[in-house]
Amino acid sequence: MRKQWLGICIAASLLAACTSDDGQQQATVAPPQPAVCNGPIVEISGADPVYEPLNASVNQDYQRDGKSYKIVQDPSRFSQAGFAAIYDAEPGSNLPASGETFDPMRAT
């Protein structure tokens, strides 16, 4: 019985010696990095961003499923981050707010 206790004490001493902190090591925590798209950058010919005026027939405040949505009238003071909507893969199945046809095969 004494030999077992002696073995346990020696093992505990060895483990304690391995975990001692001498005060010279400091834990460094890197600040979280913002999410960045790491996808390939490809030049798309003919895709030049241009300003499009608001379409009066579709850019109105609306309600859906009991929730009210307001259209931004002054985009110069608006900033928002989030996830985009995904339309069905079937062409013409959903129209975006601009009323244009949406082709998911042309989306990048």
A tleap script that builds the chain and sets N, CA, C and O, in Angstrom:
source leaprc.protein.ff14SB
mol = sequence {
  NMET ARG LYS GLN TRP LEU GLY ILE CYS ILE
  ALA ALA SER LEU LEU ALA ALA CYS THR SER
  ASP ASP GLY GLN GLN GLN ALA THR VAL ALA
  PRO PRO GLN PRO ALA VAL CYS ASN GLY PRO
  ILE VAL GLU ILE SER GLY ALA ASP PRO VAL
  TYR GLU PRO LEU ASN ALA SER VAL ASN GLN
  ASP TYR GLN ARG ASP GLY LYS SER TYR LYS
  ILE VAL GLN ASP PRO SER ARG PHE SER GLN
  ALA GLY PHE ALA ALA ILE TYR ASP ALA GLU
  PRO GLY SER ASN LEU PRO ALA SER GLY GLU
  THR PHE ASP PRO MET ARG ALA CTHR
}
set mol.1.N position { 0.814 -1.183 0.000 }
set mol.1.CA position { 0.000 0.000 0.000 }
set mol.1.C position { 0.863 1.253 0.000 }
set mol.1.O position { 0.551 2.238 -0.669 }
set mol.2.N position { 1.979 1.201 0.779 }
set mol.2.CA position { 2.864 2.362 0.838 }
set mol.2.C position { 3.530 2.604 -0.507 }
set mol.2.O position { 3.763 3.751 -0.888 }
set mol.3.N position { 3.840 1.521 -1.236 }
set mol.3.CA position { 4.484 1.682 -2.539 }
set mol.3.C position { 3.537 2.363 -3.530 }
set mol.3.O position { 3.977 3.137 -4.379 }
set mol.4.N position { 2.236 2.074 -3.421 }
set mol.4.CA position { 1.274 2.716 -4.313 }
set mol.4.C position { 1.199 4.214 -4.026 }
set mol.4.O position { 1.188 5.027 -4.950 }
set mol.5.N position { 1.146 4.575 -2.746 }
set mol.5.CA position { 1.102 5.986 -2.382 }
set mol.5.C position { 2.385 6.695 -2.796 }
set mol.5.O position { 2.350 7.844 -3.236 }
set mol.6.N position { 3.495 6.023 -2.657 }
set mol.6.CA position { 4.770 6.608 -3.062 }
set mol.6.C position { 4.774 6.856 -4.570 }
set mol.6.O position { 5.232 7.905 -5.022 }
set mol.7.N position { 4.273 5.909 -5.345 }
set mol.7.CA position { 4.196 6.065 -6.801 }
set mol.7.C position { 3.266 7.198 -7.205 }
set mol.7.O position { 3.563 7.956 -8.129 }
set mol.8.N position { 2.134 7.311 -6.505 }
set mol.8.CA position { 1.183 8.389 -6.798 }
set mol.8.C position { 1.802 9.745 -6.481 }
set mol.8.O position { 1.643 10.692 -7.251 }
set mol.9.N position { 2.505 9.847 -5.358 }
set mol.9.CA position { 3.152 11.117 -4.983 }
set mol.9.C position { 4.230 11.506 -5.982 }
set mol.9.O position { 4.342 12.681 -6.332 }
set mol.10.N position { 5.024 10.553 -6.449 }
set mol.10.CA position { 6.076 10.850 -7.430 }
set mol.10.C position { 5.450 11.312 -8.747 }
set mol.10.O position { 5.912 12.281 -9.348 }
set mol.11.N position { 4.397 10.616 -9.195 }
set mol.11.CA position { 3.724 10.996 -10.444 }
set mol.11.C position { 3.115 12.390 -10.332 }
set mol.11.O position { 3.198 13.183 -11.269 }
set mol.12.N position { 2.499 12.691 -9.179 }
set mol.12.CA position { 1.902 14.010 -8.975 }
set mol.12.C position { 2.970 15.094 -8.956 }
set mol.12.O position { 2.751 16.184 -9.484 }
set mol.13.N position { 4.122 14.812 -8.355 }
set mol.13.CA position { 5.219 15.788 -8.318 }
set mol.13.C position { 5.752 16.068 -9.716 }
set mol.13.O position { 6.021 17.218 -10.063 }
set mol.14.N position { 5.905 15.019 -10.517 }
set mol.14.CA position { 6.390 15.208 -11.885 }
set mol.14.C position { 5.405 16.024 -12.723 }
set mol.14.O position { 5.809 16.898 -13.489 }
set mol.15.N position { 4.128 15.738 -12.575 }
set mol.15.CA position { 3.124 16.502 -13.318 }
set mol.15.C position { 3.083 17.958 -12.864 }
set mol.15.O position { 2.935 18.861 -13.687 }
set mol.16.N position { 3.211 18.187 -11.576 }
set mol.16.CA position { 3.200 19.555 -11.059 }
set mol.16.C position { 4.421 20.326 -11.543 }
set mol.16.O position { 4.326 21.526 -11.803 }
set mol.17.N position { 5.564 19.659 -11.670 }
set mol.17.CA position { 6.780 20.323 -12.138 }
set mol.17.C position { 6.652 20.723 -13.601 }
set mol.17.O position { 7.217 21.734 -14.018 }
set mol.18.N position { 5.925 19.951 -14.376 }
set mol.18.CA position { 5.756 20.262 -15.807 }
set mol.18.C position { 4.838 21.449 -16.032 }
set mol.18.O position { 4.915 22.094 -17.077 }
set mol.19.N position { 3.977 21.748 -15.083 }
set mol.19.CA position { 2.993 22.802 -15.287 }
set mol.19.C position { 3.323 24.087 -14.557 }
set mol.19.O position { 2.486 24.989 -14.518 }
set mol.20.N position { 4.503 24.212 -13.979 }
set mol.20.CA position { 4.821 25.423 -13.232 }
set mol.20.C position { 4.972 26.603 -14.184 }
set mol.20.O position { 5.454 26.454 -15.307 }
set mol.21.N position { 4.552 27.780 -13.718 }
set mol.21.CA position { 4.607 29.005 -14.511 }
set mol.21.C position { 5.718 29.880 -13.955 }
set mol.21.O position { 5.688 30.260 -12.785 }
set mol.22.N position { 6.697 30.201 -14.790 }
set mol.22.CA position { 7.815 31.007 -14.314 }
set mol.22.C position { 7.561 32.508 -14.472 }
set mol.22.O position { 8.427 33.313 -14.128 }
set mol.23.N position { 6.402 32.898 -14.981 }
set mol.23.CA position { 6.062 34.305 -15.078 }
set mol.23.C position { 6.605 34.995 -16.311 }
set mol.23.O position { 6.278 36.161 -16.535 }
set mol.24.N position { 7.412 34.342 -17.115 }
set mol.24.CA position { 7.982 34.984 -18.295 }
set mol.24.C position { 7.089 34.838 -19.517 }
set mol.24.O position { 7.172 35.652 -20.438 }
set mol.25.N position { 6.257 33.845 -19.544 }
set mol.25.CA position { 5.380 33.651 -20.686 }
set mol.25.C position { 4.067 34.376 -20.438 }
set mol.25.O position { 3.471 34.270 -19.366 }
set mol.26.N position { 3.633 35.110 -21.444 }
set mol.26.CA position { 2.367 35.814 -21.351 }
set mol.26.C position { 1.465 35.310 -22.467 }
set mol.26.O position { 1.899 35.133 -23.606 }
set mol.27.N position { 0.245 35.088 -22.133 }
set mol.27.CA position { -0.707 34.639 -23.147 }
set mol.27.C position { -1.070 35.824 -24.037 }
set mol.27.O position { -1.501 36.870 -23.551 }
set mol.28.N position { -0.894 35.653 -25.316 }
set mol.28.CA position { -1.252 36.704 -26.259 }
set mol.28.C position { -2.505 36.276 -26.999 }
set mol.28.O position { -2.580 35.178 -27.551 }
set mol.29.N position { -3.479 37.158 -27.000 }
set mol.29.CA position { -4.735 36.891 -27.688 }
set mol.29.C position { -4.829 37.867 -28.849 }
set mol.29.O position { -4.856 39.082 -28.651 }
set mol.30.N position { -4.878 37.333 -30.051 }
set mol.30.CA position { -4.973 38.182 -31.237 }
set mol.30.C position { -6.399 38.712 -31.356 }
set mol.30.O position { -7.353 37.973 -31.114 }
set mol.31.N position { -6.556 39.989 -31.729 }
set mol.31.CA position { -7.906 40.519 -31.914 }
set mol.31.C position { -8.568 39.830 -33.105 }
set mol.31.O position { -7.885 39.468 -34.063 }
set mol.32.N position { -9.879 39.644 -33.060 }
set mol.32.CA position { -10.550 38.970 -34.174 }
set mol.32.C position { -10.448 39.794 -35.455 }
set mol.32.O position { -10.610 41.014 -35.443 }
set mol.33.N position { -10.181 39.113 -36.541 }
set mol.33.CA position { -10.049 39.769 -37.834 }
set mol.33.C position { -11.418 39.848 -38.506 }
set mol.33.O position { -12.230 38.935 -38.357 }
set mol.34.N position { -11.684 40.927 -39.243 }
set mol.34.CA position { -12.965 41.012 -39.948 }
set mol.34.C position { -13.031 39.967 -41.064 }
set mol.34.O position { -12.015 39.578 -41.640 }
set mol.35.N position { -14.242 39.531 -41.345 }
set mol.35.CA position { -14.430 38.535 -42.401 }
set mol.35.C position { -14.086 39.154 -43.753 }
set mol.35.O position { -14.507 40.267 -44.068 }
set mol.36.N position { -13.328 38.428 -44.530 }
set mol.36.CA position { -12.903 38.898 -45.843 }
set mol.36.C position { -13.225 37.816 -46.855 }
set mol.36.O position { -13.026 36.628 -46.601 }
set mol.37.N position { -13.719 38.236 -47.995 }
set mol.37.CA position { -13.990 37.274 -49.060 }
set mol.37.C position { -12.663 36.870 -49.678 }
set mol.37.O position { -11.935 37.712 -50.204 }
set mol.38.N position { -12.352 35.595 -49.616 }
set mol.38.CA position { -11.094 35.106 -50.158 }
set mol.38.C position { -11.269 34.462 -51.523 }
set mol.38.O position { -10.399 33.720 -51.978 }
set mol.39.N position { -12.370 34.738 -52.167 }
set mol.39.CA position { -12.626 34.151 -53.479 }
set mol.39.C position { -11.758 34.807 -54.542 }
set mol.39.O position { -11.123 35.833 -54.298 }
set mol.40.N position { -11.740 34.207 -55.715 }
set mol.40.CA position { -10.925 34.771 -56.795 }
set mol.40.C position { -11.503 36.097 -57.282 }
set mol.40.O position { -12.719 36.276 -57.333 }
set mol.41.N position { -10.626 37.006 -57.631 }
set mol.41.CA position { -11.040 38.298 -58.169 }
set mol.41.C position { -10.955 38.203 -59.680 }
set mol.41.O position { -9.878 38.011 -60.243 }
set mol.42.N position { -12.095 38.338 -60.326 }
set mol.42.CA position { -12.160 38.198 -61.773 }
set mol.42.C position { -12.803 39.451 -62.343 }
set mol.42.O position { -13.844 39.898 -61.862 }
set mol.43.N position { -12.190 40.007 -63.355 }
set mol.43.CA position { -12.751 41.170 -64.037 }
set mol.43.C position { -13.916 40.709 -64.902 }
set mol.43.O position { -13.769 39.796 -65.715 }
set mol.44.N position { -15.075 41.341 -64.727 }
set mol.44.CA position { -16.254 40.992 -65.509 }
set mol.44.C position { -16.443 42.079 -66.556 }
set mol.44.O position { -16.705 43.234 -66.222 }
set mol.45.N position { -16.310 41.710 -67.807 }
set mol.45.CA position { -16.430 42.706 -68.875 }
set mol.45.C position { -17.878 43.170 -68.984 }
set mol.45.O position { -18.812 42.372 -68.909 }
set mol.46.N position { -18.042 44.476 -69.161 }
set mol.46.CA position { -19.374 45.047 -69.322 }
set mol.46.C position { -20.128 45.260 -68.031 }
set mol.46.O position { -21.276 45.701 -68.071 }
set mol.47.N position { -19.541 44.969 -66.898 }
set mol.47.CA position { -20.220 45.143 -65.617 }
set mol.47.C position { -19.684 46.394 -64.940 }
set mol.47.O position { -18.852 46.316 -64.036 }
set mol.48.N position { -20.163 47.534 -65.380 }
set mol.48.CA position { -19.752 48.807 -64.794 }
set mol.48.C position { -20.863 49.311 -63.892 }
set mol.48.O position { -22.002 49.438 -64.341 }
set mol.49.N position { -20.562 49.603 -62.623 }
set mol.49.CA position { -21.610 50.098 -61.732 }
set mol.49.C position { -22.053 51.497 -62.148 }
set mol.49.O position { -21.229 52.381 -62.380 }
set mol.50.N position { -23.339 51.678 -62.234 }
set mol.50.CA position { -23.910 52.978 -62.594 }
set mol.50.C position { -25.048 53.274 -61.630 }
set mol.50.O position { -25.673 52.361 -61.089 }
set mol.51.N position { -25.308 54.550 -61.424 }
set mol.51.CA position { -26.406 54.972 -60.566 }
set mol.51.C position { -27.717 54.781 -61.313 }
set mol.51.O position { -27.848 55.182 -62.469 }
set mol.52.N position { -28.670 54.176 -60.655 }
set mol.52.CA position { -29.999 54.027 -61.229 }
set mol.52.C position { -30.978 54.740 -60.316 }
set mol.52.O position { -31.014 54.471 -59.116 }
set mol.53.N position { -31.772 55.645 -60.867 }
set mol.53.CA position { -32.734 56.356 -60.024 }
set mol.53.C position { -33.787 55.390 -59.481 }
set mol.53.O position { -34.007 54.312 -60.032 }
set mol.54.N position { -34.431 55.803 -58.388 }
set mol.54.CA position { -35.466 54.971 -57.794 }
set mol.54.C position { -36.611 54.777 -58.772 }
set mol.54.O position { -37.011 55.718 -59.458 }
set mol.55.N position { -37.131 53.582 -58.840 }
set mol.55.CA position { -38.272 53.264 -59.680 }
set mol.55.C position { -39.522 53.502 -58.843 }
set mol.55.O position { -39.769 52.780 -57.877 }
set mol.56.N position { -40.308 54.508 -59.205 }
set mol.56.CA position { -41.457 54.905 -58.393 }
set mol.56.C position { -42.510 53.809 -58.288 }
set mol.56.O position { -43.266 53.778 -57.317 }
set mol.57.N position { -42.574 52.918 -59.257 }
set mol.57.CA position { -43.619 51.892 -59.220 }
set mol.57.C position { -43.285 50.746 -58.260 }
set mol.57.O position { -44.196 50.051 -57.810 }
set mol.58.N position { -42.029 50.533 -57.938 }
set mol.58.CA position { -41.681 49.401 -57.079 }
set mol.58.C position { -41.013 49.807 -55.774 }
set mol.58.O position { -40.971 48.997 -54.848 }
set mol.59.N position { -40.501 50.997 -55.657 }
set mol.59.CA position { -39.783 51.401 -54.450 }
set mol.59.C position { -40.713 52.101 -53.465 }
set mol.59.O position { -40.536 53.277 -53.150 }
set mol.60.N position { -41.701 51.360 -52.989 }
set mol.60.CA position { -42.665 51.875 -52.027 }
set mol.60.C position { -42.559 51.054 -50.744 }
set mol.60.O position { -42.164 49.888 -50.770 }
set mol.61.N position { -42.919 51.682 -49.615 }
set mol.61.CA position { -42.984 50.936 -48.362 }
set mol.61.C position { -44.005 49.807 -48.529 }
set mol.61.O position { -44.987 49.959 -49.255 }
set mol.62.N position { -43.774 48.682 -47.859 }
set mol.62.CA position { -44.677 47.547 -48.038 }
set mol.62.C position { -44.760 46.720 -46.766 }
set mol.62.O position { -43.969 46.892 -45.839 }
set mol.63.N position { -45.737 45.816 -46.743 }
set mol.63.CA position { -45.926 44.891 -45.634 }
set mol.63.C position { -45.918 43.475 -46.180 }
set mol.63.O position { -46.422 43.206 -47.271 }
set mol.64.N position { -45.332 42.572 -45.396 }
set mol.64.CA position { -45.333 41.152 -45.774 }
set mol.64.C position { -45.355 40.323 -44.499 }
set mol.64.O position { -44.556 40.546 -43.590 }
set mol.65.N position { -46.252 39.389 -44.440 }
set mol.65.CA position { -46.413 38.508 -43.283 }
set mol.65.C position { -46.571 39.292 -41.983 }
set mol.65.O position { -46.032 38.906 -40.946 }
set mol.66.N position { -47.306 40.386 -42.049 }
set mol.66.CA position { -47.573 41.188 -40.861 }
set mol.66.C position { -46.431 42.083 -40.422 }
set mol.66.O position { -46.524 42.719 -39.372 }
set mol.67.N position { -45.362 42.150 -41.192 }
set mol.67.CA position { -44.217 42.984 -40.841 }
set mol.67.C position { -44.090 44.117 -41.860 }
set mol.67.O position { -44.195 43.887 -43.065 }
set mol.68.N position { -43.864 45.339 -41.375 }
set mol.68.CA position { -43.746 46.504 -42.258 }
set mol.68.C position { -42.293 46.750 -42.623 }
set mol.68.O position { -41.398 46.620 -41.788 }
set mol.69.N position { -42.071 47.104 -43.874 }
set mol.69.CA position { -40.738 47.413 -44.380 }
set mol.69.C position { -40.758 48.798 -44.997 }
set mol.69.O position { -41.670 49.142 -45.750 }
set mol.70.N position { -39.742 49.596 -44.673 }
set mol.70.CA position { -39.640 50.947 -45.224 }
set mol.70.C position { -38.475 51.008 -46.200 }
set mol.70.O position { -37.382 50.522 -45.910 }
set mol.71.N position { -38.716 51.602 -47.348 }
set mol.71.CA position { -37.698 51.768 -48.371 }
set mol.71.C position { -36.856 52.996 -48.026 }
set mol.71.O position { -37.401 54.038 -47.665 }
set mol.72.N position { -35.551 52.880 -48.132 }
set mol.72.CA position { -34.642 53.987 -47.836 }
set mol.72.C position { -34.784 55.037 -48.931 }
set mol.72.O position { -34.582 54.742 -50.109 }
set mol.73.N position { -35.127 56.252 -48.545 }
set mol.73.CA position { -35.310 57.320 -49.526 }
set mol.73.C position { -34.024 58.110 -49.759 }
set mol.73.O position { -33.832 58.669 -50.839 }
set mol.74.N position { -33.140 58.162 -48.755 }
set mol.74.CA position { -31.878 58.899 -48.885 }
set mol.74.C position { -30.719 57.930 -48.651 }
set mol.74.O position { -30.272 57.777 -47.514 }
set mol.75.N position { -30.222 57.269 -49.710 }
set mol.75.CA position { -29.167 56.273 -49.525 }
set mol.75.C position { -27.806 56.858 -49.157 }
set mol.75.O position { -26.895 56.105 -48.811 }
set mol.76.N position { -27.643 58.179 -49.221 }
set mol.76.CA position { -26.343 58.771 -48.889 }
set mol.76.C position { -26.018 58.622 -47.403 }
set mol.76.O position { -24.845 58.626 -47.031 }
set mol.77.N position { -27.035 58.491 -46.546 }
set mol.77.CA position { -26.804 58.350 -45.109 }
set mol.77.C position { -27.147 56.947 -44.621 }
set mol.77.O position { -27.423 56.763 -43.435 }
set mol.78.N position { -27.135 55.973 -45.495 }
set mol.78.CA position { -27.528 54.615 -45.126 }
set mol.78.C position { -26.351 53.667 -45.256 }
set mol.78.O position { -25.629 53.693 -46.253 }
set mol.79.N position { -26.160 52.834 -44.250 }
set mol.79.CA position { -25.122 51.813 -44.287 }
set mol.79.C position { -25.636 50.598 -43.531 }
set mol.79.O position { -26.166 50.720 -42.427 }
set mol.80.N position { -25.474 49.419 -44.138 }
set mol.80.CA position { -25.958 48.211 -43.494 }
set mol.80.C position { -25.135 47.034 -43.974 }
set mol.80.O position { -24.726 46.981 -45.134 }
set mol.81.N position { -24.896 46.097 -43.083 }
set mol.81.CA position { -24.205 44.862 -43.442 }
set mol.81.C position { -25.113 43.701 -43.095 }
set mol.81.O position { -25.856 43.751 -42.115 }
set mol.82.N position { -25.050 42.651 -43.906 }
set mol.82.CA position { -25.887 41.490 -43.636 }
set mol.82.C position { -25.778 40.481 -44.745 }
set mol.82.O position { -24.838 40.510 -45.540 }
set mol.83.N position { -26.734 39.596 -44.796 }
set mol.83.CA position { -26.754 38.553 -45.810 }
set mol.83.C position { -27.735 38.928 -46.914 }
set mol.83.O position { -28.773 39.538 -46.655 }
set mol.84.N position { -27.403 38.564 -48.128 }
set mol.84.CA position { -28.268 38.847 -49.267 }
set mol.84.C position { -29.308 37.743 -49.420 }
set mol.84.O position { -29.125 36.628 -48.933 }
set mol.85.N position { -30.394 38.071 -50.099 }
set mol.85.CA position { -31.428 37.084 -50.369 }
set mol.85.C position { -30.987 36.176 -51.510 }
set mol.85.O position { -30.264 36.597 -52.413 }
set mol.86.N position { -31.424 34.948 -51.455 }
set mol.86.CA position { -31.116 33.995 -52.516 }
set mol.86.C position { -32.414 33.677 -53.241 }
set mol.86.O position { -33.391 33.250 -52.625 }
set mol.87.N position { -32.419 33.884 -54.539 }
set mol.87.CA position { -33.595 33.602 -55.340 }
set mol.87.C position { -33.538 32.172 -55.855 }
set mol.87.O position { -32.477 31.548 -55.877 }
set mol.88.N position { -34.686 31.665 -56.266 }
set mol.88.CA position { -34.747 30.304 -56.807 }
set mol.88.C position { -33.871 30.176 -58.036 }
set mol.88.O position { -33.593 31.162 -58.719 }
set mol.89.N position { -33.439 28.960 -58.313 }
set mol.89.CA position { -32.609 28.698 -59.484 }
set mol.89.C position { -33.425 28.735 -60.768 }
set mol.89.O position { -32.854 28.758 -61.859 }
set mol.90.N position { -34.739 28.741 -60.659 }
set mol.90.CA position { -35.589 28.765 -61.841 }
set mol.90.C position { -35.687 30.201 -62.352 }
set mol.90.O position { -36.204 31.062 -61.640 }
set mol.91.N position { -35.204 30.486 -63.570 }
set mol.91.CA position { -35.216 31.865 -64.081 }
set mol.91.C position { -36.636 32.424 -64.133 }
set mol.91.O position { -37.571 31.746 -64.557 }
set mol.92.N position { -36.774 33.663 -63.698 }
set mol.92.CA position { -38.061 34.338 -63.737 }
set mol.92.C position { -39.009 33.957 -62.622 }
set mol.92.O position { -40.150 34.418 -62.614 }
set mol.93.N position { -38.578 33.130 -61.675 }
set mol.93.CA position { -39.488 32.702 -60.616 }
set mol.93.C position { -39.719 33.799 -59.586 }
set mol.93.O position { -40.806 33.883 -59.014 }
set mol.94.N position { -38.730 34.632 -59.340 }
set mol.94.CA position { -38.860 35.746 -58.399 }
set mol.94.C position { -38.323 37.004 -59.053 }
set mol.94.O position { -37.341 36.965 -59.795 }
set mol.95.N position { -38.970 38.109 -58.773 }
set mol.95.CA position { -38.486 39.387 -59.271 }
set mol.95.C position { -37.908 40.167 -58.107 }
set mol.95.O position { -38.500 40.179 -57.027 }
set mol.96.N position { -36.758 40.826 -58.294 }
set mol.96.CA position { -36.212 41.672 -57.236 }
set mol.96.C position { -37.027 42.959 -57.122 }
set mol.96.O position { -37.951 43.181 -57.905 }
set mol.97.N position { -36.695 43.793 -56.165 }
set mol.97.CA position { -37.449 45.020 -55.916 }
set mol.97.C position { -37.437 45.966 -57.104 }
set mol.97.O position { -38.366 46.755 -57.273 }
set mol.98.N position { -36.398 45.900 -57.929 }
set mol.98.CA position { -36.338 46.793 -59.087 }
set mol.98.C position { -37.288 46.366 -60.194 }
set mol.98.O position { -37.531 47.138 -61.121 }
set mol.99.N position { -37.832 45.155 -60.121 }
set mol.99.CA position { -38.746 44.677 -61.139 }
set mol.99.C position { -38.061 44.039 -62.328 }
set mol.99.O position { -38.724 43.547 -63.240 }
set mol.100.N position { -36.734 44.043 -62.325 }
set mol.100.CA position { -35.992 43.441 -63.427 }
set mol.100.C position { -36.008 41.925 -63.287 }
set mol.100.O position { -36.173 41.400 -62.186 }
set mol.101.N position { -35.836 41.226 -64.400 }
set mol.101.CA position { -35.743 39.774 -64.315 }
set mol.101.C position { -34.405 39.404 -63.697 }
set mol.101.O position { -33.405 40.093 -63.901 }
set mol.102.N position { -34.392 38.333 -62.956 }
set mol.102.CA position { -33.187 37.906 -62.253 }
set mol.102.C position { -32.730 36.584 -62.833 }
set mol.102.O position { -33.497 35.623 -62.882 }
set mol.103.N position { -31.478 36.532 -63.274 }
set mol.103.CA position { -30.895 35.302 -63.804 }
set mol.103.C position { -29.801 34.855 -62.839 }
set mol.103.O position { -28.726 35.456 -62.829 }
set mol.104.N position { -30.036 33.817 -62.023 }
set mol.104.CA position { -29.037 33.401 -61.041 }
set mol.104.C position { -27.764 32.863 -61.671 }
set mol.104.O position { -26.726 32.807 -61.012 }
set mol.105.N position { -27.828 32.467 -62.932 }
set mol.105.CA position { -26.634 31.944 -63.591 }
set mol.105.C position { -25.648 33.066 -63.925 }
set mol.105.O position { -24.466 32.799 -64.143 }
set mol.106.N position { -26.113 34.306 -63.968 }
set mol.106.CA position { -25.236 35.438 -64.254 }
set mol.106.C position { -24.723 36.096 -62.982 }
set mol.106.O position { -23.850 36.962 -63.042 }
set mol.107.N position { -25.251 35.698 -61.836 }
set mol.107.CA position { -24.828 36.298 -60.568 }
set mol.107.C position { -23.432 35.814 -60.213 }
set mol.107.O position { -23.068 34.670 -60.484 }
set mol.108.N position { -22.658 36.701 -59.602 }
set mol.108.CA position { -21.298 36.332 -59.205 }
set mol.108.C position { -21.207 36.275 -57.706 }
set mol.108.O position { -20.142 35.981 -57.163 }
savepdb mol mol.pdb
quit
